[in-house]
Amino acid sequence: SERIYTSQMNFEPVVGDTYYLYEKKEGTDVLSMISPEEWGKVMPFNKLLGKATLLADHTWEVEE
């Protein structure tokens, strides 16, 4: 949860929705609404770190 909350995010996460945590090329993290499949052939990030769903208690359920 802490790593997700310290990542860059340009939106307010919604309880129950699923997001994707990526590592940027410079090593920082970013939370996105866009899945790896939706980027097409060129993903703008270094790698996918995991898929996360925001729970009602504002912790995250993470799948790697």
FIKOLZA-1660 file (N, C-alpha, C; in steps of 0.1 Angstrom, whole numbers, plus 5000, padded with zeros to 4 digits):
% residues 64
   i   px   py   pz ch aa at
   1 5008 4988 5000  A  S  N
   1 5000 5000 5000  A  S CA
   1 5009 5013 5000  A  S  C
   2 5019 5012 5008  A  E  N
   2 5028 5024 5009  A  E CA
   2 5034 5028 4996  A  E  C
   3 5039 5018 4989  A  R  N
   3 5046 5020 4976  A  R CA
   3 5036 5026 4966  A  R  C
   4 5023 5021 4966  A  I  N
   4 5013 5027 4957  A  I CA
   4 5010 5041 4961  A  I  C
   5 5008 5044 4974  A  Y  N
   5 5005 5058 4978  A  Y CA
   5 5016 5068 4976  A  Y  C
   6 5029 5063 4975  A  T  N
   6 5040 5072 4972  A  T CA
   6 5043 5073 4957  A  T  C
   7 5036 5065 4949  A  S  N
   7 5038 5066 4934  A  S CA
   7 5031 5078 4928  A  S  C
   8 5035 5082 4916  A  Q  N
   8 5028 5093 4909  A  Q CA
   8 5014 5088 4905  A  Q  C
   9 5004 5096 4907  A  M  N
   9 4991 5093 4902  A  M CA
   9 4984 5106 4899  A  M  C
  10 4978 5107 4887  A  N  N
  10 4971 5119 4883  A  N CA
  10 4956 5118 4884  A  N  C
  11 4951 5111 4893  A  F  N
  11 4937 5109 4895  A  F CA
  11 4935 5105 4909  A  F  C
  12 4922 5105 4913  A  E  N
  12 4918 5100 4927  A  E CA
  12 4913 5086 4925  A  E  C
  13 4920 5076 4931  A  P  N
  13 4915 5062 4930  A  P CA
  13 4902 5060 4936  A  P  C
  14 4894 5051 4930  A  V  N
  14 4880 5048 4935  A  V CA
  14 4880 5034 4941  A  V  C
  15 4874 5033 4953  A  V  N
  15 4873 5020 4959  A  V CA
  15 4866 5010 4950  A  V  C
  16 4873 4998 4949  A  G  N
  16 4867 4988 4941  A  G CA
  16 4873 4987 4927  A  G  C
  17 4879 4998 4923  A  D  N
  17 4885 4998 4909  A  D CA
  17 4899 4992 4909  A  D  C
  18 4903 4987 4898  A  T  N
  18 4916 4981 4896  A  T CA
  18 4925 4990 4888  A  T  C
  19 4938 4991 4892  A  Y  N
  19 4948 5000 4886  A  Y CA
  19 4960 4992 4884  A  Y  C
  20 4970 4998 4877  A  Y  N
  20 4982 4991 4873  A  Y CA
  20 4994 5000 4878  A  Y  C
  21 5003 4993 4885  A  L  N
  21 5015 5000 4890  A  L CA
  21 5027 4997 4881  A  L  C
  22 5033 5007 4875  A  Y  N
  22 5044 5006 4866  A  Y CA
  22 5056 5013 4872  A  Y  C
  23 5068 5008 4867  A  E  N
  23 5081 5015 4870  A  E CA
  23 5085 5023 4858  A  E  C
  24 5087 5035 4860  A  K  N
  24 5091 5044 4849  A  K CA
  24 5106 5041 4846  A  K  C
  25 5110 5045 4834  A  K  N
  25 5124 5043 4830  A  K CA
  25 5135 5048 4839  A  K  C
  26 5131 5060 4846  A  E  N
  26 5141 5066 4856  A  E CA
  26 5140 5059 4870  A  E  C
  27 5131 5049 4871  A  G  N
  27 5131 5042 4884  A  G CA
  27 5120 5046 4893  A  G  C
  28 5112 5056 4891  A  T  N
  28 5101 5060 4899  A  T CA
  28 5089 5052 4895  A  T  C
  29 5079 5052 4904  A  D  N
  29 5066 5044 4902  A  D CA
  29 5055 5053 4897  A  D  C
  30 5046 5048 4890  A  V  N
  30 5034 5055 4885  A  V CA
  30 5022 5045 4886  A  V  C
  31 5011 5050 4891  A  L  N
  31 4998 5042 4891  A  L CA
  31 4990 5047 4879  A  L  C
  32 4985 5037 4871  A  S  N
  32 4977 5041 4859  A  S CA
  32 4964 5033 4859  A  S  C
  33 4955 5038 4852  A  M  N
  33 4942 5031 4849  A  M CA
  33 4943 5022 4837  A  M  C
  34 4954 5023 4829  A  I  N
  34 4956 5016 4817  A  I CA
  34 4964 5003 4819  A  I  C
  35 4958 4992 4814  A  S  N
  35 4964 4979 4816  A  S CA
  35 4975 4978 4805  A  S  C
  36 4984 4968 4808  A  P  N
  36 4995 4966 4798  A  P CA
  36 4990 4963 4784  A  P  C
  37 4979 4956 4783  A  E  N
  37 4974 4952 4769  A  E CA
  37 4968 4965 4762  A  E  C
  38 4964 4975 4769  A  E  N
  38 4958 4987 4763  A  E CA
  38 4969 4996 4757  A  E  C
  39 4982 4994 4761  A  W  N
  39 4992 5003 4755  A  W CA
  39 4996 4999 4741  A  W  C
  40 4992 4987 4737  A  G  N
  40 4996 4983 4723  A  G CA
  40 5010 4978 4723  A  G  C
  41 5017 4980 4712  A  K  N
  41 5031 4974 4710  A  K CA
  41 5041 4981 4719  A  K  C
  42 5040 4994 4722  A  V  N
  42 5050 5001 4729  A  V CA
  42 5044 5007 4742  A  V  C
  43 5048 5000 4753  A  M  N
  43 5045 5005 4766  A  M CA
  43 5054 5016 4771  A  M  C
  44 5050 5027 4775  A  P  N
  44 5059 5039 4779  A  P CA
  44 5066 5037 4792  A  P  C
  45 5065 5026 4798  A  F  N
  45 5072 5024 4811  A  F CA
  45 5082 5012 4810  A  F  C
  46 5091 5012 4820  A  N  N
  46 5101 5001 4821  A  N CA
  46 5095 4987 4823  A  N  C
  47 5086 4986 4833  A  K  N
  47 5079 4973 4835  A  K CA
  47 5067 4975 4844  A  K  C
  48 5058 4965 4843  A  L  N
  48 5046 4964 4852  A  L CA
  48 5051 4958 4865  A  L  C
  49 5047 4965 4876  A  L  N
  49 5051 4960 4889  A  L CA
  49 5039 4951 4895  A  L  C
  50 5027 4955 4891  A  G  N
  50 5016 4947 4896  A  G CA
  50 5002 4954 4893  A  G  C
  51 4992 4946 4896  A  K  N
  51 4978 4950 4894  A  K CA
  51 4972 4952 4908  A  K  C
  52 4966 4963 4911  A  A  N
  52 4961 4966 4924  A  A CA
  52 4947 4971 4924  A  A  C
  53 4939 4966 4934  A  T  N
  53 4925 4970 4936  A  T CA
  53 4924 4978 4949  A  T  C
  54 4918 4990 4949  A  L  N
  54 4917 4997 4961  A  L CA
  54 4905 4991 4970  A  L  C
  55 4908 4988 4982  A  L  N
  55 4898 4982 4991  A  L CA
  55 4891 4993 4999  A  L  C
  56 4880 4990 5005  A  A  N
  56 4872 4999 5013  A  A CA
  56 4879 5006 5024  A  A  C
  57 4889 4999 5030  A  D  N
  57 4897 5005 5041  A  D CA
  57 4909 5013 5036  A  D  C
  58 4909 5015 5023  A  H  N
  58 4920 5023 5016  A  H CA
  58 4933 5016 5017  A  H  C
  59 4933 5003 5018  A  T  N
  59 4945 4995 5015  A  T CA
  59 4944 4989 5001  A  T  C
  60 4954 4983 4997  A  W  N
  60 4954 4978 4983  A  W CA
  60 4956 4963 4983  A  W  C
  61 4948 4956 4975  A  E  N
  61 4950 4942 4972  A  E CA
  61 4959 4941 4959  A  E  C
  62 4971 4936 4960  A  V  N
  62 4980 4936 4949  A  V CA
  62 4982 4922 4943  A  V  C
  63 4982 4921 4930  A  E  N
  63 4985 4909 4923  A  E CA
  63 4998 4912 4915  A  E  C
  64 5007 4904 4916  A  E  N
  64 5020 4906 4908  A  E CA
  64 5020 4898 4895  A  E  C
% end
